[in-house]
Amino acid sequence: MGFKKNIMVFPCGSEIGLEVYRALGKAKEVVLYGASSASDHGEFVYENYISGLPFVSSTQFIIEINHVITKYMIDYIIPAHDLVVRAFAEAVDQGRLACKVLTSPYQTCVVCCSKRITNQLFSGKIIVPKLYETLGEVVEWPVFLKPDVGCGSRGTAIAFNRGEAEYYMARSDKLLIFEYLPGKEFTVDCFTDSRGCLRFCGGRERVRISNGISVRTVPVDNKQLSDLAEIINRTLKFRGMWFFQVKEDKNGQLALMEIAPRVAGAMGLYRNLGVNFALLSIYDAEGYELEVVRNDIPIVFDRALESRFKMNIQYDHVYLDYDDCLIINDKVNLQMIAFLYQCLNHGVGITLLTRHIGDLDASLQRHRIRFIFDHVVRVNDAMPKYKYMTKANAIFIDDSFAERLSAHKEKHIASFAPDAIEALMG
C-alpha cells in the first residue's frame, strides 16, 4: 500500500479533530494538516497548522477552503464538526470543492444533521423518543429539550415541568421537545465500505459524560446494538466512519437519539484495539480491499483536559541531573526520556551532571540509557553544578532548588524542575 496523501482536518482543535490527529499523526500514508477559523488547541498539536479561515457560516468559506486545498495540494478533508460535515458534503455534491471529503453522501449528512428528520425517518423502523410539537402535547415530565442541529450538550436542558420548559424555550425558539430517556447511554462506532457493507460496529457505554463529551467509555458487545447498526446502515447510505447514539427509555428499551457521519471523539477506544476509523476511511477512499480486525482485550478509555504549552525559548544544550530527576524511585522518568529524545531529534546536546552514589556506569547500563548523553560528568560534592557549565545557550534541569537557584544567579541560565518538563515538550 504505497501512497502518500495530504489530509486536512477542519476544525482541527475540537475533540473530534484531536482524535483524528491521534489516529493519523503517525501514519506513514499521511501528511496531516490542521486548519481552524479561531485559535484553538490545534495549533499546539498539529505541526502543519493553518489558521484564520472563515467560519463555516461565511459566504467565503468554501472559496477560502479551496485556496488552501490548492496551496497545500490537499487530497482529502476530514470534517470535525457536524455543521462542517454538511457544508463540505453539500459543496462536493454541487461540484464546488477542489478535493474529496471523507464523509457520507450529502443526503445522508442532511438527515443526520437534523435530529427532527432523523427521528421522523426512523420512527416505525426502530424505537425513537417521542417528539412533541408543543408543550401542550406533553403527557409525562420531565422532557429533554435540545436544538435540532448541534452536537454535545450545547443548548440542551432537562425540564421537569411546564414552567421550566417555557423558561428554556423563551431563551431559544429552536429547541425540540423530546421524551426524556433516563437510562444508560451508548455510542456505536461504525465503518461502512464503498459497497455499503457494514464492516465494523462496536458499542461502548458512555460511563461518564462531561459537557456532552464521553470522558469514560468501555466496550459493550450487545446484539441489540449491532442489529440497530444494520438497520441504520440499510436505511441511509454511509461511506467510511460514522456513529450513532442510543439511550435506554423508562422501560429499558434502546431508543435512537442521533447519528453522525464523522469521527467521534472517543473512537480512540476502538482505535487502541486495532480499528483506526480515520485510516480505514482513507484506504476505502483509495479503493483498497479492507480487513477490519479488533483485538479482544478488556479496556477502559478515560480522559481529562490535556495541557500543551508554547514557551518562547531557544537552546542548543541541556544540562541534566540524574537521581530524582531522570531516575525516580529507581525507574526511568518516561516524560524526561521523551524530552531527551526530542532534544536528540533537534540536534540539542545533552550533558549529565550527577553526584550519583555507587556505580554510575552500571546504573546507566541497567536502565539502557548510557548512550543518550554527549557528556557524563561526575560532580564533586563541594562544587555547585553551575561550575561545570560551559555552554552559553543552554538550559538546566534538576530537582534541587539550591542548584537551580545558583545556576540561575551565576550563569543566568533558565532552570527547570522535573515537573516543568511538560512545557518544554513540542
MIPAZA-454210 format. One record per residue (C-alpha): residue number from 1; residue in three letters; chain; x, y, z. Coordinates in steps of 0.05 Angstrom, whole numbers. Layout:
<num NUM; residu ALA; chaine A; x X; y Y; z Z>
...
This chain:
<num 1; residu MET; chaine A; x 0; y 0; z 0>
<num 2; residu GLY; chaine A; x 47; y 53; z -24>
<num 3; residu PHE; chaine A; x 12; y 121; z -25>
<num 4; residu LYS; chaine A; x 21; y 187; z 10>
<num 5; residu LYS; chaine A; x -38; y 234; z 17>
<num 6; residu ASN; chaine A; x -45; y 304; z 43>
<num 7; residu ILE; chaine A; x -102; y 305; z 93>
<num 8; residu MET; chaine A; x -133; y 368; z 123>
<num 9; residu VAL; chaine A; x -174; y 366; z 187>
<num 10; residu PHE; chaine A; x -223; y 423; z 199>
<num 11; residu PRO; chaine A; x -235; y 448; z 252>
<num 12; residu CYS; chaine A; x -174; y 414; z 280>
<num 13; residu GLY; chaine A; x -176; y 436; z 352>
<num 14; residu SER; chaine A; x -243; y 404; z 371>
<num 15; residu GLU; chaine A; x -242; y 338; z 409>
<num 16; residu ILE; chaine A; x -260; y 306; z 343>
<num 17; residu GLY; chaine A; x -202; y 339; z 308>
<num 18; residu LEU; chaine A; x -154; y 319; z 363>
<num 19; residu GLU; chaine A; x -177; y 246; z 357>
<num 20; residu VAL; chaine A; x -162; y 250; z 282>
<num 21; residu TYR; chaine A; x -92; y 275; z 299>
<num 22; residu ARG; chaine A; x -81; y 216; z 347>
<num 23; residu ALA; chaine A; x -107; y 169; z 293>
<num 24; residu LEU; chaine A; x -66; y 196; z 235>
<num 25; residu GLY; chaine A; x -8; y 236; z 265>
<num 26; residu LYS; chaine A; x 40; y 177; z 259>
<num 27; residu ALA; chaine A; x 10; y 144; z 197>
<num 28; residu LYS; chaine A; x 63; y 135; z 143>
<num 29; residu GLU; chaine A; x 10; y 144; z 89>
<num 30; residu VAL; chaine A; x -9; y 214; z 112>
<num 31; residu VAL; chaine A; x 17; y 285; z 113>
<num 32; residu LEU; chaine A; x -30; y 317; z 163>
<num 33; residu TYR; chaine A; x -53; y 389; z 162>
<num 34; residu GLY; chaine A; x -97; y 421; z 216>
<num 35; residu ALA; chaine A; x -139; y 482; z 200>
<num 36; residu SER; chaine A; x -184; y 526; z 242>
<num 37; residu SER; chaine A; x -224; y 591; z 240>
<num 38; residu ALA; chaine A; x -210; y 612; z 312>
<num 39; residu SER; chaine A; x -147; y 600; z 352>
<num 40; residu ASP; chaine A; x -154; y 533; z 387>
<num 41; residu HIS; chaine A; x -115; y 474; z 415>
<num 42; residu GLY; chaine A; x -99; y 450; z 345>
<num 43; residu GLU; chaine A; x -42; y 500; z 340>
<num 44; residu PHE; chaine A; x -7; y 464; z 398>
<num 45; residu VAL; chaine A; x -15; y 396; z 367>
<num 46; residu TYR; chaine A; x -12; y 399; z 291>
<num 47; residu GLU; chaine A; x 57; y 410; z 262>
<num 48; residu ASN; chaine A; x 25; y 437; z 198>
<num 49; residu TYR; chaine A; x -26; y 487; z 225>
<num 50; residu ILE; chaine A; x -68; y 534; z 183>
<num 51; residu SER; chaine A; x -105; y 590; z 220>
<num 52; residu GLY; chaine A; x -153; y 646; z 205>
<num 53; residu LEU; chaine A; x -200; y 611; z 157>
<num 54; residu PRO; chaine A; x -272; y 638; z 153>
<num 55; residu PHE; chaine A; x -325; y 606; z 196>
<num 56; residu VAL; chaine A; x -370; y 555; z 163>
<num 57; residu SER; chaine A; x -428; y 605; z 162>
<num 58; residu SER; chaine A; x -388; y 654; z 119>
<num 59; residu THR; chaine A; x -404; y 661; z 45>
<num 60; residu GLN; chaine A; x -328; y 659; z 33>
<num 61; residu PHE; chaine A; x -319; y 593; z 70>
<num 62; residu ILE; chaine A; x -314; y 546; z 10>
<num 63; residu ILE; chaine A; x -276; y 597; z -31>
<num 64; residu GLU; chaine A; x -221; y 604; z 21>
<num 65; residu ILE; chaine A; x -220; y 529; z 35>
<num 66; residu ASN; chaine A; x -208; y 518; z -40>
<num 67; residu HIS; chaine A; x -149; y 566; z -37>
<num 68; residu VAL; chaine A; x -119; y 525; z 20>
<num 69; residu ILE; chaine A; x -132; y 460; z -18>
<num 70; residu THR; chaine A; x -95; y 487; z -78>
<num 71; residu LYS; chaine A; x -37; y 517; z -39>
<num 72; residu TYR; chaine A; x -23; y 454; z 2>
<num 73; residu MET; chaine A; x -46; y 403; z -51>
<num 74; residu ILE; chaine A; x -97; y 373; z -3>
<num 75; residu ASP; chaine A; x -124; y 305; z -25>
<num 76; residu TYR; chaine A; x -178; y 295; z 28>
<num 77; residu ILE; chaine A; x -212; y 336; z 82>
<num 78; residu ILE; chaine A; x -236; y 304; z 146>
<num 79; residu PRO; chaine A; x -292; y 348; z 176>
<num 80; residu ALA; chaine A; x -292; y 351; z 252>
<num 81; residu HIS; chaine A; x -358; y 385; z 267>
<num 82; residu ASP; chaine A; x -430; y 369; z 247>
<num 83; residu LEU; chaine A; x -444; y 434; z 211>
<num 84; residu VAL; chaine A; x -377; y 429; z 175>
<num 85; residu VAL; chaine A; x -395; y 358; z 153>
<num 86; residu ARG; chaine A; x -458; y 382; z 120>
<num 87; residu ALA; chaine A; x -424; y 443; z 88>
<num 88; residu PHE; chaine A; x -368; y 402; z 57>
<num 89; residu ALA; chaine A; x -416; y 347; z 34>
<num 90; residu GLU; chaine A; x -460; y 398; z 1>
<num 91; residu ALA; chaine A; x -401; y 431; z -34>
<num 92; residu VAL; chaine A; x -378; y 364; z -60>
<num 93; residu ASP; chaine A; x -449; y 348; z -83>
<num 94; residu GLN; chaine A; x -452; y 413; z -121>
<num 95; residu GLY; chaine A; x -381; y 406; z -150>
<num 96; residu ARG; chaine A; x -355; y 467; z -113>
<num 97; residu LEU; chaine A; x -300; y 435; z -72>
<num 98; residu ALA; chaine A; x -230; y 423; z -100>
<num 99; residu CYS; chaine A; x -217; y 358; z -64>
<num 100; residu LYS; chaine A; x -253; y 298; z -34>
<num 101; residu VAL; chaine A; x -284; y 295; z 35>
<num 102; residu LEU; chaine A; x -283; y 234; z 80>
<num 103; residu THR; chaine A; x -356; y 231; z 99>
<num 104; residu SER; chaine A; x -421; y 201; z 74>
<num 105; residu PRO; chaine A; x -463; y 227; z 15>
<num 106; residu TYR; chaine A; x -497; y 294; z 22>
<num 107; residu GLN; chaine A; x -568; y 268; z 32>
<num 108; residu THR; chaine A; x -544; y 225; z 89>
<num 109; residu CYS; chaine A; x -510; y 285; z 120>
<num 110; residu VAL; chaine A; x -574; y 326; z 114>
<num 111; residu VAL; chaine A; x -613; y 273; z 152>
<num 112; residu CYS; chaine A; x -561; y 264; z 206>
<num 113; residu CYS; chaine A; x -552; y 338; z 216>
<num 114; residu SER; chaine A; x -625; y 345; z 237>
<num 115; residu LYS; chaine A; x -650; y 310; z 299>
<num 116; residu ARG; chaine A; x -721; y 321; z 276>
<num 117; residu ILE; chaine A; x -710; y 290; z 208>
<num 118; residu THR; chaine A; x -672; y 232; z 239>
<num 119; residu ASN; chaine A; x -728; y 220; z 288>
<num 120; residu GLN; chaine A; x -781; y 221; z 234>
<num 121; residu LEU; chaine A; x -743; y 177; z 186>
<num 122; residu PHE; chaine A; x -731; y 121; z 236>
<num 123; residu SER; chaine A; x -799; y 125; z 270>
<num 124; residu GLY; chaine A; x -831; y 57; z 259>
<num 125; residu LYS; chaine A; x -765; y 24; z 239>
<num 126; residu ILE; chaine A; x -733; y 26; z 308>
<num 127; residu ILE; chaine A; x -751; y 57; z 375>
<num 128; residu VAL; chaine A; x -742; y 132; z 377>
<num 129; residu PRO; chaine A; x -760; y 181; z 433>
<num 130; residu LYS; chaine A; x -828; y 214; z 426>
<num 131; residu LEU; chaine A; x -822; y 283; z 394>
<num 132; residu TYR; chaine A; x -873; y 334; z 419>
<num 133; residu GLU; chaine A; x -891; y 391; z 373>
<num 134; residu THR; chaine A; x -917; y 436; z 430>
<num 135; residu LEU; chaine A; x -914; y 436; z 506>
<num 136; residu GLY; chaine A; x -989; y 424; z 506>
<num 137; residu GLU; chaine A; x -977; y 355; z 478>
<num 138; residu VAL; chaine A; x -931; y 333; z 535>
<num 139; residu VAL; chaine A; x -963; y 278; z 576>
<num 140; residu GLU; chaine A; x -904; y 260; z 620>
<num 141; residu TRP; chaine A; x -849; y 301; z 653>
<num 142; residu PRO; chaine A; x -791; y 312; z 651>
<num 143; residu VAL; chaine A; x -776; y 326; z 578>
<num 144; residu PHE; chaine A; x -710; y 336; z 544>
<num 145; residu LEU; chaine A; x -700; y 400; z 504>
<num 146; residu LYS; chaine A; x -646; y 405; z 451>
<num 147; residu PRO; chaine A; x -633; y 443; z 387>
<num 148; residu ASP; chaine A; x -648; y 409; z 320>
<num 149; residu VAL; chaine A; x -577; y 420; z 298>
<num 150; residu GLY; chaine A; x -519; y 414; z 346>
<num 151; residu CYS; chaine A; x -471; y 366; z 380>
<num 152; residu GLY; chaine A; x -450; y 350; z 450>
<num 153; residu SER; chaine A; x -496; y 380; z 503>
<num 154; residu ARG; chaine A; x -495; y 452; z 476>
<num 155; residu GLY; chaine A; x -562; y 485; z 485>
<num 156; residu THR; chaine A; x -595; y 424; z 518>
<num 157; residu ALA; chaine A; x -635; y 423; z 582>
<num 158; residu ILE; chaine A; x -680; y 377; z 623>
<num 159; residu ALA; chaine A; x -746; y 409; z 641>
<num 160; residu PHE; chaine A; x -783; y 377; z 700>
<num 161; residu ASN; chaine A; x -847; y 417; z 690>
<num 162; residu ARG; chaine A; x -881; y 464; z 641>
<num 163; residu GLY; chaine A; x -855; y 526; z 675>
<num 164; residu GLU; chaine A; x -782; y 504; z 667>
<num 165; residu ALA; chaine A; x -795; y 485; z 595>
<num 166; residu GLU; chaine A; x -825; y 553; z 580>
<num 167; residu TYR; chaine A; x -765; y 587; z 612>
<num 168; residu TYR; chaine A; x -715; y 550; z 568>
<num 169; residu MET; chaine A; x -757; y 556; z 505>
<num 170; residu ALA; chaine A; x -764; y 631; z 515>
<num 171; residu ARG; chaine A; x -689; y 636; z 511>
<num 172; residu SER; chaine A; x -686; y 596; z 447>
<num 173; residu ASP; chaine A; x -743; y 585; z 398>
<num 174; residu LYS; chaine A; x -705; y 528; z 363>
<num 175; residu LEU; chaine A; x -710; y 476; z 417>
<num 176; residu LEU; chaine A; x -743; y 409; z 403>
<num 177; residu ILE; chaine A; x -784; y 375; z 457>
<num 178; residu PHE; chaine A; x -766; y 302; z 466>
<num 179; residu GLU; chaine A; x -788; y 247; z 513>
<num 180; residu TYR; chaine A; x -736; y 242; z 568>
<num 181; residu LEU; chaine A; x -694; y 178; z 566>
<num 182; residu PRO; chaine A; x -670; y 162; z 637>
<num 183; residu GLY; chaine A; x -626; y 101; z 626>
<num 184; residu LYS; chaine A; x -556; y 83; z 604>
<num 185; residu GLU; chaine A; x -527; y 116; z 543>
<num 186; residu PHE; chaine A; x -487; y 81; z 488>
<num 187; residu THR; chaine A; x -449; y 101; z 426>
<num 188; residu VAL; chaine A; x -438; y 52; z 369>
<num 189; residu ASP; chaine A; x -377; y 66; z 326>
<num 190; residu CYS; chaine A; x -385; y 41; z 254>
<num 191; residu PHE; chaine A; x -348; y 34; z 189>
<num 192; residu THR; chaine A; x -382; y 23; z 122>
<num 193; residu ASP; chaine A; x -342; y 8; z 59>
<num 194; residu SER; chaine A; x -351; y 33; z -12>
<num 195; residu ARG; chaine A; x -401; y -22; z -28>
<num 196; residu GLY; chaine A; x -446; y -2; z 30>
<num 197; residu CYS; chaine A; x -425; y -62; z 72>
<num 198; residu LEU; chaine A; x -423; y -50; z 147>
<num 199; residu ARG; chaine A; x -353; y -77; z 161>
<num 200; residu PHE; chaine A; x -349; y -59; z 235>
<num 201; residu CYS; chaine A; x -395; y -36; z 291>
<num 202; residu GLY; chaine A; x -372; y -31; z 363>
<num 203; residu GLY; chaine A; x -415; y -9; z 420>
<num 204; residu ARG; chaine A; x -389; y 28; z 481>
<num 205; residu GLU; chaine A; x -423; y 53; z 543>
<num 206; residu ARG; chaine A; x -416; y 127; z 558>
<num 207; residu VAL; chaine A; x -399; y 116; z 631>
<num 208; residu ARG; chaine A; x -381; y 187; z 648>
<num 209; residu ILE; chaine A; x -400; y 249; z 608>
<num 210; residu SER; chaine A; x -373; y 319; z 615>
<num 211; residu ASN; chaine A; x -401; y 377; z 574>
<num 212; residu GLY; chaine A; x -434; y 327; z 528>
<num 213; residu ILE; chaine A; x -368; y 291; z 515>
<num 214; residu SER; chaine A; x -356; y 219; z 535>
<num 215; residu VAL; chaine A; x -296; y 222; z 581>
<num 216; residu ARG; chaine A; x -301; y 150; z 605>
<num 217; residu THR; chaine A; x -325; y 95; z 560>
<num 218; residu VAL; chaine A; x -319; y 19; z 557>
<num 219; residu PRO; chaine A; x -334; y -32; z 502>
<num 220; residu VAL; chaine A; x -403; y -65; z 502>
<num 221; residu ASP; chaine A; x -417; y -126; z 460>
<num 222; residu ASN; chaine A; x -493; y -126; z 451>
<num 223; residu LYS; chaine A; x -531; y -157; z 394>
<num 224; residu GLN; chaine A; x -585; y -103; z 400>
<num 225; residu LEU; chaine A; x -533; y -51; z 384>
<num 226; residu SER; chaine A; x -506; y -89; z 323>
<num 227; residu ASP; chaine A; x -578; y -101; z 299>
<num 228; residu LEU; chaine A; x -592; y -27; z 303>
<num 229; residu ALA; chaine A; x -528; y -12; z 265>
<num 230; residu GLU; chaine A; x -551; y -58; z 208>
<num 231; residu ILE; chaine A; x -620; y -25; z 204>
<num 232; residu ILE; chaine A; x -590; y 45; z 203>
<num 233; residu ASN; chaine A; x -538; y 24; z 151>
<num 234; residu ARG; chaine A; x -593; y -4; z 106>
<num 235; residu THR; chaine A; x -636; y 59; z 114>
<num 236; residu LEU; chaine A; x -582; y 110; z 99>
<num 237; residu LYS; chaine A; x -523; y 108; z 52>
<num 238; residu PHE; chaine A; x -459; y 113; z 91>
<num 239; residu ARG; chaine A; x -386; y 115; z 70>
<num 240; residu GLY; chaine A; x -328; y 107; z 117>
<num 241; residu MET; chaine A; x -332; y 125; z 191>
<num 242; residu TRP; chaine A; x -396; y 142; z 227>
<num 243; residu PHE; chaine A; x -431; y 130; z 293>
<num 244; residu PHE; chaine A; x -498; y 134; z 328>
<num 245; residu GLN; chaine A; x -521; y 144; z 399>
<num 246; residu VAL; chaine A; x -577; y 108; z 436>
<num 247; residu LYS; chaine A; x -604; y 112; z 507>
<num 248; residu GLU; chaine A; x -649; y 68; z 548>
<num 249; residu ASP; chaine A; x -720; y 93; z 557>
<num 250; residu LYS; chaine A; x -761; y 84; z 621>
<num 251; residu ASN; chaine A; x -775; y 11; z 600>
<num 252; residu GLY; chaine A; x -702; y -4; z 588>
<num 253; residu GLN; chaine A; x -710; y -5; z 512>
<num 254; residu LEU; chaine A; x -656; y 27; z 469>
<num 255; residu ALA; chaine A; x -681; y 90; z 433>
<num 256; residu LEU; chaine A; x -642; y 125; z 377>
<num 257; residu MET; chaine A; x -620; y 196; z 395>
<num 258; residu GLU; chaine A; x -575; y 217; z 338>
<num 259; residu ILE; chaine A; x -529; y 195; z 281>
<num 260; residu ALA; chaine A; x -466; y 229; z 256>
<num 261; residu PRO; chaine A; x -426; y 212; z 192>
<num 262; residu ARG; chaine A; x -359; y 232; z 221>
<num 263; residu VAL; chaine A; x -306; y 213; z 272>
<num 264; residu ALA; chaine A; x -328; y 210; z 344>
<num 265; residu GLY; chaine A; x -281; y 240; z 396>
<num 266; residu ALA; chaine A; x -280; y 174; z 436>
<num 267; residu MET; chaine A; x -267; y 129; z 376>
<num 268; residu GLY; chaine A; x -198; y 124; z 406>
<num 269; residu LEU; chaine A; x -226; y 66; z 448>
<num 270; residu TYR; chaine A; x -231; y 20; z 388>
<num 271; residu ARG; chaine A; x -171; y 52; z 353>
<num 272; residu ASN; chaine A; x -129; y 26; z 411>
<num 273; residu LEU; chaine A; x -159; y -43; z 399>
<num 274; residu GLY; chaine A; x -137; y -41; z 326>
<num 275; residu VAL; chaine A; x -194; y -6; z 290>
<num 276; residu ASN; chaine A; x -169; y 61; z 263>
<num 277; residu PHE; chaine A; x -232; y 90; z 232>
<num 278; residu ALA; chaine A; x -198; y 151; z 200>
<num 279; residu LEU; chaine A; x -143; y 109; z 167>
<num 280; residu LEU; chaine A; x -193; y 57; z 145>
<num 281; residu SER; chaine A; x -234; y 112; z 112>
<num 282; residu ILE; chaine A; x -173; y 136; z 73>
<num 283; residu TYR; chaine A; x -157; y 65; z 49>
<num 284; residu ASP; chaine A; x -230; y 56; z 29>
<num 285; residu ALA; chaine A; x -230; y 121; z -9>
<num 286; residu GLU; chaine A; x -167; y 98; z -45>
<num 287; residu GLY; chaine A; x -202; y 35; z -68>
<num 288; residu TYR; chaine A; x -167; y -17; z -25>
<num 289; residu GLU; chaine A; x -200; y -82; z -2>
<num 290; residu LEU; chaine A; x -202; y -78; z 73>
<num 291; residu GLU; chaine A; x -198; y -126; z 131>
<num 292; residu VAL; chaine A; x -221; y -100; z 199>
<num 293; residu VAL; chaine A; x -191; y -134; z 259>
<num 294; residu ARG; chaine A; x -206; y -118; z 332>
<num 295; residu ASN; chaine A; x -164; y -142; z 390>
<num 296; residu ASP; chaine A; x -209; y -175; z 442>
<num 297; residu ILE; chaine A; x -177; y -144; z 504>
<num 298; residu PRO; chaine A; x -212; y -112; z 564>
<num 299; residu ILE; chaine A; x -201; y -37; z 561>
<num 300; residu VAL; chaine A; x -226; y 28; z 594>
<num 301; residu PHE; chaine A; x -219; y 94; z 558>
<num 302; residu ASP; chaine A; x -215; y 155; z 605>
<num 303; residu ARG; chaine A; x -193; y 225; z 590>
<num 304; residu ALA; chaine A; x -186; y 293; z 622>
<num 305; residu LEU; chaine A; x -161; y 361; z 600>
<num 306; residu GLU; chaine A; x -93; y 358; z 567>
<num 307; residu SER; chaine A; x -41; y 413; z 576>
<num 308; residu ARG; chaine A; x 2; y 439; z 520>
<num 309; residu PHE; chaine A; x 49; y 499; z 523>
<num 310; residu LYS; chaine A; x 84; y 547; z 477>
<num 311; residu MET; chaine A; x 147; y 572; z 510>
<num 312; residu ASN; chaine A; x 189; y 624; z 474>
<num 313; residu ILE; chaine A; x 258; y 595; z 490>
<num 314; residu GLN; chaine A; x 316; y 574; z 446>
<num 315; residu TYR; chaine A; x 373; y 530; z 469>
<num 316; residu ASP; chaine A; x 423; y 482; z 439>
<num 317; residu HIS; chaine A; x 447; y 446; z 501>
<num 318; residu VAL; chaine A; x 415; y 414; z 563>
<num 319; residu TYR; chaine A; x 449; y 402; z 630>
<num 320; residu LEU; chaine A; x 412; y 348; z 667>
<num 321; residu ASP; chaine A; x 412; y 317; z 736>
<num 322; residu TYR; chaine A; x 407; y 242; z 746>
<num 323; residu ASP; chaine A; x 379; y 219; z 813>
<num 324; residu ASP; chaine A; x 307; y 241; z 829>
<num 325; residu CYS; chaine A; x 305; y 275; z 762>
<num 326; residu LEU; chaine A; x 319; y 227; z 704>
<num 327; residu ILE; chaine A; x 316; y 167; z 751>
<num 328; residu ILE; chaine A; x 260; y 170; z 803>
<num 329; residu ASN; chaine A; x 249; y 112; z 852>
<num 330; residu ASP; chaine A; x 298; y 71; z 811>
<num 331; residu LYS; chaine A; x 256; y 78; z 749>
<num 332; residu VAL; chaine A; x 266; y 119; z 686>
<num 333; residu ASN; chaine A; x 225; y 183; z 684>
<num 334; residu LEU; chaine A; x 187; y 170; z 620>
<num 335; residu GLN; chaine A; x 169; y 243; z 607>
<num 336; residu MET; chaine A; x 241; y 263; z 616>
<num 337; residu ILE; chaine A; x 266; y 208; z 569>
<num 338; residu ALA; chaine A; x 216; y 232; z 516>
<num 339; residu PHE; chaine A; x 243; y 302; z 525>
<num 340; residu LEU; chaine A; x 315; y 278; z 516>
<num 341; residu TYR; chaine A; x 297; y 243; z 452>
<num 342; residu GLN; chaine A; x 263; y 306; z 429>
<num 343; residu CYS; chaine A; x 330; y 341; z 441>
<num 344; residu LEU; chaine A; x 366; y 287; z 400>
<num 345; residu ASN; chaine A; x 317; y 296; z 343>
<num 346; residu HIS; chaine A; x 331; y 371; z 342>
<num 347; residu GLY; chaine A; x 406; y 366; z 349>
<num 348; residu VAL; chaine A; x 408; y 392; z 421>
<num 349; residu GLY; chaine A; x 468; y 369; z 462>
<num 350; residu ILE; chaine A; x 458; y 335; z 529>
<num 351; residu THR; chaine A; x 506; y 334; z 589>
<num 352; residu LEU; chaine A; x 491; y 293; z 651>
<num 353; residu LEU; chaine A; x 515; y 326; z 715>
<num 354; residu THR; chaine A; x 509; y 279; z 774>
<num 355; residu ARG; chaine A; x 532; y 264; z 845>
<num 356; residu HIS; chaine A; x 505; y 193; z 839>
<num 357; residu ILE; chaine A; x 530; y 148; z 895>
<num 358; residu GLY; chaine A; x 551; y 80; z 871>
<num 359; residu ASP; chaine A; x 569; y 52; z 803>
<num 360; residu LEU; chaine A; x 542; y 103; z 754>
<num 361; residu ASP; chaine A; x 562; y 63; z 692>
<num 362; residu ALA; chaine A; x 525; y 2; z 718>
<num 363; residu SER; chaine A; x 463; y 44; z 733>
<num 364; residu LEU; chaine A; x 464; y 75; z 664>
<num 365; residu GLN; chaine A; x 473; y 7; z 633>
<num 366; residu ARG; chaine A; x 417; y -25; z 674>
<num 367; residu HIS; chaine A; x 369; y 29; z 653>
<num 368; residu ARG; chaine A; x 392; y 24; z 579>
<num 369; residu ILE; chaine A; x 407; y 99; z 574>
<num 370; residu ARG; chaine A; x 483; y 103; z 571>
<num 371; residu PHE; chaine A; x 489; y 129; z 500>
<num 372; residu ILE; chaine A; x 438; y 186; z 503>
<num 373; residu PHE; chaine A; x 488; y 235; z 532>
<num 374; residu ASP; chaine A; x 543; y 273; z 497>
<num 375; residu HIS; chaine A; x 580; y 280; z 563>
<num 376; residu VAL; chaine A; x 573; y 248; z 632>
<num 377; residu VAL; chaine A; x 605; y 289; z 688>
<num 378; residu ARG; chaine A; x 614; y 266; z 759>
<num 379; residu VAL; chaine A; x 606; y 328; z 802>
<num 380; residu ASN; chaine A; x 650; y 340; z 863>
<num 381; residu ASP; chaine A; x 607; y 343; z 926>
<num 382; residu ALA; chaine A; x 639; y 410; z 944>
<num 383; residu MET; chaine A; x 625; y 443; z 877>
<num 384; residu PRO; chaine A; x 558; y 472; z 854>
<num 385; residu LYS; chaine A; x 537; y 445; z 786>
<num 386; residu TYR; chaine A; x 539; y 512; z 751>
<num 387; residu LYS; chaine A; x 615; y 509; z 756>
<num 388; residu TYR; chaine A; x 614; y 453; z 704>
<num 389; residu MET; chaine A; x 570; y 491; z 654>
<num 390; residu THR; chaine A; x 609; y 517; z 595>
<num 391; residu LYS; chaine A; x 555; y 524; z 541>
<num 392; residu ALA; chaine A; x 525; y 593; z 534>
<num 393; residu ASN; chaine A; x 458; y 576; z 502>
<num 394; residu ALA; chaine A; x 436; y 522; z 550>
<num 395; residu ILE; chaine A; x 382; y 503; z 600>
<num 396; residu PHE; chaine A; x 388; y 465; z 665>
<num 397; residu ILE; chaine A; x 342; y 412; z 695>
<num 398; residu ASP; chaine A; x 350; y 390; z 767>
<num 399; residu ASP; chaine A; x 304; y 371; z 825>
<num 400; residu SER; chaine A; x 348; y 412; z 873>
<num 401; residu PHE; chaine A; x 323; y 483; z 883>
<num 402; residu ALA; chaine A; x 391; y 505; z 910>
<num 403; residu GLU; chaine A; x 425; y 480; z 847>
<num 404; residu ARG; chaine A; x 374; y 514; z 802>
<num 405; residu LEU; chaine A; x 379; y 579; z 841>
<num 406; residu SER; chaine A; x 455; y 582; z 838>
<num 407; residu ALA; chaine A; x 454; y 566; z 763>
<num 408; residu HIS; chaine A; x 402; y 620; z 752>
<num 409; residu LYS; chaine A; x 441; y 672; z 791>
<num 410; residu GLU; chaine A; x 512; y 655; z 769>
<num 411; residu LYS; chaine A; x 500; y 633; z 697>
<num 412; residu HIS; chaine A; x 435; y 669; z 682>
<num 413; residu ILE; chaine A; x 411; y 603; z 655>
<num 414; residu ALA; chaine A; x 338; y 581; z 650>
<num 415; residu SER; chaine A; x 329; y 526; z 702>
<num 416; residu PHE; chaine A; x 272; y 476; z 709>
<num 417; residu ALA; chaine A; x 248; y 425; z 759>
<num 418; residu PRO; chaine A; x 226; y 357; z 732>
<num 419; residu ASP; chaine A; x 152; y 376; z 738>
<num 420; residu ALA; chaine A; x 162; y 432; z 688>
<num 421; residu ILE; chaine A; x 187; y 388; z 631>
<num 422; residu GLU; chaine A; x 117; y 386; z 601>
<num 423; residu ALA; chaine A; x 126; y 459; z 580>
<num 424; residu LEU; chaine A; x 189; y 441; z 540>
<num 425; residu MET; chaine A; x 155; y 385; z 501>
<num 426; residu GLY; chaine A; x 140; y 405; z 429>
